[in-house]
Amino acid sequence: MSRTSAPAPVDQQADVSLTHGLKQRHLSMIALGGVIGAGLFVGSGAGIAAAGPSIVIAYALSGLLVMLVMRMLGEMSAANPASGSFSVHAERAIGPWAGFTAGWAFWFLLCVAVGLEGIGAAKIMTGWLPGTPEWAWVALFMLVFCGTNLAAVKNFGEFEFWFAALKVGAIVLFLGIGVLAIAGVLPGTEAPGTGNLTGDGGFMPNGSEGLVVGLLASVFAYGGLETVTIAAAESEHPVQGVAKAVRTAMWRIAVFYIGSMAVIVTLVPWNDPKVVEVGPYVATLNHLGIPAAGQIMNVVVLVALLSAMNANIYGASRMACSLVARGEGPKALGRLFGGVPRVAVLVSSVFGFLCVLLSYWRPDDVFMWLLNTIGAIILVVWIFIAVSQLILRRRTEREAPEKLVVKMWLFPVLTWIALLGMAAVFVLMLRQEETRLQLLGTGVLTLVLAAAGFTLQKVRASRAATTGAGVAATGTESAEDRAAGVSTAD
């Protein structure tokens, strides 16, 4: 009697031809710098204006949630490194439809983000060089980083290493200056005490509603950490690399974010209009009398935007390549040239540039729809990560406990607490009019992708059953069957 075996594990199907050109220093800096972007340097001003000094609590709560998510992702990625990261883990734990949904949703998010970052960087350049067209700058940036990602992966790693080093250096310098100012030892300044923390309405001037707005702003500012687990598959030592990168990045990022917010609200009144107009970092440096603060921070923000473009093109191309390798995307996207998925890089870059064009052609409908659809995708991804970790942890403990190089703390209690935290964020988004539209847009996109993924899964299962029946009847096995992971045995 003949039978068919299950397809090969997804982590064995993918990544077989990608190069391993990333070093540990690249991974560490990608982990640190990937999350430090314009959302922190500029966008955090809106959160401060809403929450006041309690923004520190908002960033601490969201930072705790992100640390739990990264620990879960680190556990799974160290056990089974794959360029598809959480998409591969979701497929192994829940099913192909879950990997399809999480992977393509994240790819869509990264491509739209590439366009947004290109627009932001172009605005800075036209501010320095008035009269130059924004689209020309976007095109230039797209060509540069598309070219970088078309070359060997080590080129991406080097670009991202130095971009991240500059961002990290800027944050460390800012924190150092801020601590000296708070202590009253910075020349020309006096210790502010707690006046800005307790005055002008108190620590929580706008009540719980203001804290909620600040919390939502802070949650999405942390997006970007996932890239390090995608890059780990192309590092020299994937298991050790992702384990070390995740361990060191989590607490450092918490210090950067929470520490920055604490310094800003201690030194500058939370209701200073400059906090929103020029950004909290520039407002703080101007308040301290640091010369050319605005231009210095503009350089840092430009670097942050370009770094994000570079990392997002990379992440999108590797996610697409992984999906194709698992039979969940057009085969042409997965073609490798010298170990690099160049077709996926080109398609991801073109989609990003199309988003830029839509911002000019249809700014009020199509472009706003795109923005709304990506508003809560990162939360959807985090939920897939948590559910996958709950399932895979038990499976790994039974089948290969030696792979648990990184372990989730207090499993499964903290995993469930993280899931409850994500559910709470969804509820808070429903309460706010602006974020409610984003949640609706993301929900529609997620349901469409889930339906497509489930349909694809059913079609593939039906074909596998038909092929298996044919093999059983003839007692032979084709090359196509073997490639698909279908085997026969007596």
Secondary structure in CASP SS format (residue, H / E / C, confidence):
PFRMAT SS
TARGET T0000
AUTHOR 0000-0000-0000
METHOD secondary structure of the structure
MODEL  1
M C 1.00
S C 1.00
R E 1.00
T E 1.00
S C 1.00
A C 1.00
P C 1.00
A C 1.00
P C 1.00
V H 1.00
D H 1.00
Q H 1.00
Q H 1.00
A C 1.00
D C 1.00
V C 1.00
S C 1.00
L C 1.00
T C 1.00
H C 1.00
G C 1.00
L E 1.00
K C 1.00
Q H 1.00
R H 1.00
H H 1.00
L H 1.00
S H 1.00
M H 1.00
I H 1.00
A H 1.00
L H 1.00
G H 1.00
G C 1.00
V C 1.00
I C 1.00
G C 1.00
A H 1.00
G H 1.00
L H 1.00
F H 1.00
V H 1.00
G H 1.00
S H 1.00
G H 1.00
A H 1.00
G H 1.00
I H 1.00
A H 1.00
A H 1.00
A H 1.00
G H 1.00
P H 1.00
S H 1.00
I H 1.00
V H 1.00
I H 1.00
A H 1.00
Y H 1.00
A H 1.00
L H 1.00
S H 1.00
G H 1.00
L H 1.00
L H 1.00
V H 1.00
M H 1.00
L H 1.00
V H 1.00
M H 1.00
R H 1.00
M H 1.00
L H 1.00
G H 1.00
E H 1.00
M H 1.00
S H 1.00
A H 1.00
A H 1.00
N C 1.00
P C 1.00
A C 1.00
S C 1.00
G C 1.00
S C 1.00
F H 1.00
S H 1.00
V H 1.00
H H 1.00
A H 1.00
E H 1.00
R H 1.00
A H 1.00
I C 1.00
G C 1.00
P H 1.00
W H 1.00
A H 1.00
G H 1.00
F H 1.00
T H 1.00
A H 1.00
G H 1.00
W H 1.00
A H 1.00
F H 1.00
W H 1.00
F H 1.00
L H 1.00
L H 1.00
C H 1.00
V H 1.00
A H 1.00
V H 1.00
G H 1.00
L H 1.00
E H 1.00
G H 1.00
I H 1.00
G H 1.00
A H 1.00
A H 1.00
K H 1.00
I H 1.00
M H 1.00
T H 1.00
G H 1.00
W H 1.00
L C 1.00
P C 1.00
G C 1.00
T C 1.00
P C 1.00
E H 1.00
W H 1.00
A H 1.00
W H 1.00
V H 1.00
A H 1.00
L H 1.00
F H 1.00
M H 1.00
L H 1.00
V H 1.00
F H 1.00
C H 1.00
G H 1.00
T H 1.00
N H 1.00
L H 1.00
A C 1.00
A C 1.00
V H 1.00
K H 1.00
N H 1.00
F H 1.00
G H 1.00
E H 1.00
F H 1.00
E H 1.00
F H 1.00
W H 1.00
F H 1.00
A H 1.00
A H 1.00
L H 1.00
K H 1.00
V H 1.00
G H 1.00
A H 1.00
I H 1.00
V H 1.00
L H 1.00
F H 1.00
L H 1.00
G H 1.00
I H 1.00
G H 1.00
V H 1.00
L H 1.00
A H 1.00
I H 1.00
A H 1.00
G C 1.00
V C 1.00
L C 1.00
P C 1.00
G C 1.00
T C 1.00
E C 1.00
A C 1.00
P C 1.00
G C 1.00
T C 1.00
G H 1.00
N H 1.00
L H 1.00
T H 1.00
G C 1.00
D C 1.00
G C 1.00
G C 1.00
F C 1.00
M C 1.00
P C 1.00
N C 1.00
G H 1.00
S H 1.00
E H 1.00
G H 1.00
L H 1.00
V H 1.00
V H 1.00
G H 1.00
L H 1.00
L H 1.00
A H 1.00
S H 1.00
V H 1.00
F H 1.00
A H 1.00
Y C 1.00
G C 1.00
G C 1.00
L C 1.00
E C 1.00
T H 1.00
V H 1.00
T H 1.00
I H 1.00
A H 1.00
A H 1.00
A H 1.00
E H 1.00
S E 1.00
E C 1.00
H C 1.00
P H 1.00
V H 1.00
Q H 1.00
G H 1.00
V H 1.00
A H 1.00
K H 1.00
A H 1.00
V H 1.00
R H 1.00
T H 1.00
A H 1.00
M H 1.00
W H 1.00
R H 1.00
I H 1.00
A H 1.00
V H 1.00
F H 1.00
Y H 1.00
I H 1.00
G H 1.00
S H 1.00
M H 1.00
A H 1.00
V H 1.00
I H 1.00
V H 1.00
T H 1.00
L H 1.00
V C 1.00
P C 1.00
W C 1.00
N C 1.00
D C 1.00
P C 1.00
K H 1.00
V H 1.00
V H 1.00
E H 1.00
V C 1.00
G C 1.00
P H 1.00
Y H 1.00
V H 1.00
A H 1.00
T H 1.00
L H 1.00
N H 1.00
H H 1.00
L C 1.00
G C 1.00
I C 1.00
P C 1.00
A C 1.00
A H 1.00
G H 1.00
Q H 1.00
I H 1.00
M H 1.00
N H 1.00
V H 1.00
V H 1.00
V H 1.00
L H 1.00
V H 1.00
A H 1.00
L H 1.00
L H 1.00
S H 1.00
A H 1.00
M H 1.00
N H 1.00
A H 1.00
N H 1.00
I H 1.00
Y H 1.00
G H 1.00
A H 1.00
S H 1.00
R H 1.00
M H 1.00
A H 1.00
C H 1.00
S H 1.00
L H 1.00
V H 1.00
A H 1.00
R C 1.00
G C 1.00
E C 1.00
G C 1.00
P C 1.00
K H 1.00
A H 1.00
L H 1.00
G H 1.00
R C 1.00
L C 1.00
F E 1.00
G C 1.00
G C 1.00
V E 1.00
P C 1.00
R H 1.00
V H 1.00
A H 1.00
V H 1.00
L H 1.00
V H 1.00
S H 1.00
S H 1.00
V H 1.00
F H 1.00
G H 1.00
F H 1.00
L H 1.00
C H 1.00
V H 1.00
L H 1.00
L H 1.00
S H 1.00
Y H 1.00
W H 1.00
R C 1.00
P C 1.00
D C 1.00
D C 1.00
V H 1.00
F H 1.00
M H 1.00
W H 1.00
L H 1.00
L H 1.00
N H 1.00
T H 1.00
I C 1.00
G C 1.00
A C 1.00
I H 1.00
I H 1.00
L H 1.00
V H 1.00
V H 1.00
W H 1.00
I H 1.00
F H 1.00
I H 1.00
A H 1.00
V H 1.00
S H 1.00
Q H 1.00
L H 1.00
I H 1.00
L H 1.00
R H 1.00
R H 1.00
R H 1.00
T H 1.00
E H 1.00
R H 1.00
E H 1.00
A C 1.00
P H 1.00
E H 1.00
K H 1.00
L C 1.00
V C 1.00
V C 1.00
K C 1.00
M C 1.00
W C 1.00
L C 1.00
F C 1.00
P C 1.00
V H 1.00
L H 1.00
T H 1.00
W H 1.00
I H 1.00
A H 1.00
L H 1.00
L H 1.00
G H 1.00
M H 1.00
A H 1.00
A H 1.00
V H 1.00
F H 1.00
V H 1.00
L H 1.00
M H 1.00
L H 1.00
R H 1.00
Q C 1.00
E H 1.00
E H 1.00
T H 1.00
R H 1.00
L H 1.00
Q H 1.00
L H 1.00
L H 1.00
G H 1.00
T H 1.00
G H 1.00
V H 1.00
L H 1.00
T H 1.00
L H 1.00
V H 1.00
L H 1.00
A H 1.00
A H 1.00
A H 1.00
G H 1.00
F H 1.00
T H 1.00
L H 1.00
Q H 1.00
K H 1.00
V H 1.00
R H 1.00
A H 1.00
S H 1.00
R H 1.00
A H 1.00
A H 1.00
T H 1.00
T H 1.00
G H 1.00
A H 1.00
G H 1.00
V H 1.00
A H 1.00
A H 1.00
T H 1.00
G C 1.00
T C 1.00
E C 1.00
S C 1.00
A H 1.00
E H 1.00
D H 1.00
R H 1.00
A H 1.00
A H 1.00
G C 1.00
V C 1.00
S C 1.00
T E 1.00
A E 1.00
D C 1.00
END
